[in-house]
Every structure is written in C-alpha cells, then in structure tokens.
Amino acid sequence: MPEILLHYIWQREIFRSFPQFTTDGRHLEVLSVGIHNTDAGPDFSSVHLRVTQPNTQPAGQTIDWIGNVEIHVHSSDWFKHRHHLDPAYDNIILHIVRDADKTIYNSKGEPIPQCVLQYPTDQDYLSRLIADAHLMDSAYLTHRCAKLLLKDPSLITIGWKQTMLTRRLTCKTHSINRLLNITTNSWEEAFYISLAHYFGFHTNGIPFEQLAINTPLSYLRKHRDNLFQLTAILMGQSGLLDTNDPNEPLSKEYNFLKTKFALTPIQPSMWKMGRIHPQNAPKTRIRQFAQMLHQSEFLFSKLLDNNDLDSLRTLFSVPGMGRDSVDILIINVAVPFKYAYGQKQEALQLLSSIPAENNRIIRQWRELGQVVTSAADSQALIHLYQTCCQAGQCLNCDVAYQIFIQFPEK
C-alpha cells in the first residue's frame, strides 16, 4: 500500500464508518483531521481527537487531544526517517499506521500513541479511491517497468543513476544535520551515534543508536585506554548485562561507572535476538564497537584526513568483522559524513572505488539486466527502489515516465 493512500483516506475521512482505537485500547473520536502539511514536518497539524480512557471512574471519561499527526505504513518507518531524533516531532499526538510493528518514541524518550487505521478494504472500492486520488497502482506499474527493463536495461541511464546517488547523499546529509542538532553541533558525537547505528546493521540499528545516545562519547573517552571499562559501560548500557550476577566480571565495573556518570541503560527488549547469525549477535557487536573506540580516538577527524580506501578499511576494522561489513560502515557512515562536511568529490570517489553491495535489492536489479559494479551504482539503485518503486512514486521517476511515454500500453 502506498503511504499516500493512507494520507488520502485520513484527509477525506473515509474511515468514518469504522471504530478507531489506539493500540493500547483507547477509543478515538476524530473531531477534526487537521490541516495537511505538504512541507517538512508532521503530516497533519491542528488535529482534534477525543479519547475515551479505559478503566476510568466514572466509566467513559474522555480527554481531548489537539496537536500533530504523522502517518506511515509501518510503525518502524518512524525510526527509518529518524523522527525519534527530531524535536519537531515531539508534539505528535498520534501515529497512524497500517502495521504497528514497533513501539515508537519521541526525542525525549516518551512513547507516542499509535492507531492502526481501520477503513474499507474492498479491493474494488480501494481501486476507485486510488483513481479518485489520481494515484497509480505501484505494483502494476513496477511490473510494467520490470518487463521493459528486461528488454532494454539502458532505460536506466547513467545520468539518472547519478541523480539518484546525489539525492541519497542529500537525504543522508539531512539525517546527519538532525544528529548535529541533538549533539550541539559536535561532528565527533554525531559520527559516533551514526557509527553505532550501523554497527547494529539492519536488525539492531535502532537499539544500537539509542545505546550511543544514552552513553555520551565524552564519558567513553575518559576510559578509552581501558578496553575492559569501555566494554563494561557499553554492555551495561545495552541492558543486556546481568548487573546482579557476582560471577559476571563486567557487572561490578559497570555498576561503579553507572553511578559515576549517572547513566541510564536502554530497555533490553529493544534488541532482536532471534534468527541472528552468531557473528551479528548484539553482545558480539557491542564488544567489537568497544574495540573500535579503544583502538582509535577522534574517528571523524581521522576520516576527514584520509581518502585512501585501504587506510579507511584499516581504521574501521576490528577482529571478527569481515571486509564486507567494514565496507558497509564506510558506505553508510564514512562517505555520507564526508559528503555532509563538504568533501563531496572525495566521498563520490570513495563510493566508486568500493565494490557494489550484494543484497536482495541489488540482486533484483541485476536480474533486470542492470550492471552494478561499484557502491556508487548500488547506492543509486537502492535509492531508486526505496523512494520510487517501493513507495509507489512512479510519477516522480524519470525511468517510469520515459517507459510510459515511449511504450504506452495498448
């Protein structure tokens, strides 16, 4: 489902014949859907809700909520868009989703109420809605694109890939700027938080990022020369350390340092443990992260002074981490920070020298005949897939536009 369809259903109040509830059981009466925001910031402002509180005396007591609403298909999109770091989203009164797959928080760490929006699911009716909203069926159009790309892969031009790569790095720059806002413009601190996020890779990026936010880099620097203490702080802050176990050597050290710095660990429930390869287990990655901080101080400054790929691989390598994992850190952290800091040409040259990623998205592009040789290629195609194909934004895609102009359906 395209996110824009959820916007349309909310804005046109097509949900009215269905009861709406928060995910924790509170009944919602929508008095006003608010004003649609087409600029940066929350999707709808001045929303007015009347909420029936469960288990209250007298029964059925209500309270009015007035504020902003954000809409996503999945709750986890909140974190993908880094809204949990942006104070502009602290006044969200409700997160509307189709799939509530995660609990979400604002930049203050406060949970935000969510509603799985209920609306007519009859396919014929939804098709008419899509037509009324001047939307396009992304699955159908993507299928058409795929068939024609198989015949002529050159429809995705070098110029369009360069545009996609620039847009991706610009989006990452915006994300870095949000990190700078919460770190009082500290590039080292922002880099440390972003590096932590990608140490969690796809599965545990959010808890790793929150671990770094809860554990200021300045505290870690005071004990950088002692790997045992670094590991104790990070392991304890992850919430995965049994601090009451007298046989756990890290526990006593963490309890001392926790008191010294007035630290607050994150909730251990944030971590995903199931179906994870042992080398990607949270405790393993946390130990590797501690090792990286131990072996190199001022990582961001060293990054700026270095444009050689082999040297950067050495800088970001720790025991137990393979070459591909190190390259992922360079692609997703080192390169965007160079680009955001103004070293744009150096960032682009680095991407061109790194082999292309080998993930599900890139394998799909290769099946459609795309030649993907470098990380510059793979990053461009990942951005094209995520922002156009997956999001159903075919009208914003030069490739789709050319296909429909050159090969109109007969």
Secondary structure as UniProt FT lines:
FT   HELIX           3..11
FT   TURN            12..17
FT   STRAND          20..22
FT   TURN            23..24
FT   STRAND          27..32
FT   STRAND          35..36
FT   STRAND          44..52
FT   TURN            54..55
FT   TURN            59..60
FT   STRAND          62..71
FT   TURN            75..76
FT   HELIX           77..80
FT   TURN            81..82
FT   HELIX           83..85
FT   HELIX           87..89
FT   TURN            90..91
FT   STRAND          92..97
FT   TURN            107..108
FT   STRAND          114..116
FT   HELIX           123..132
FT   TURN            133..134
FT   HELIX           138..151
FT   HELIX           153..155
FT   HELIX           158..182
FT   TURN            183..185
FT   HELIX           187..199
FT   HELIX           201..214
FT   HELIX           217..221
FT   TURN            222..225
FT   HELIX           227..237
FT   TURN            238..239
FT   TURN            243..244
FT   TURN            246..247
FT   HELIX           249..261
FT   HELIX           268..270
FT   TURN            274..275
FT   HELIX           278..280
FT   HELIX           282..295
FT   HELIX           299..304
FT   HELIX           309..315
FT   TURN            319..320
FT   HELIX           323..329
FT   HELIX           330..334
FT   HELIX           335..341
FT   HELIX           344..353
FT   HELIX           360..367
FT   TURN            368..369
FT   HELIX           375..384
FT   HELIX           385..389
FT   TURN            390..392
FT   HELIX           394..396
FT   HELIX           398..406
//
